[in-house]
Amino acid sequence: MKSIRRGLWDGEVGKDTRGRFACRICRESLVVGSEEGDGTERSCPECDRSWKSTAPRWRTTGG
């Protein structure tokens, strides 16, 4: 499974007019699947491809 960033780079994933992720092959918005501790899986309902988006890692400054 590719990351969502890699899908954007390869041209498989794009953003629609509202800023949501969309499959460029089927022109369908991606559906959020399972949410894990380290990220979210997004998939296309039409062609069943899936991409993984990682959650942002927050840094603490300590103190």
Sequence and secondary structure as in RCSB ss.txt:
>XXXX:A:sequence
MKSIRRGLWDGEVGKDTRGRFACRICRESLVVGSEEGDGTERSCPECDRSWKSTAPRWRTTGG
>XXXX:A:secstr
 EEHHHHHHHTSEEE TTS EEETTT  B EEEEE SSEEEEE TTT  EEEEE         
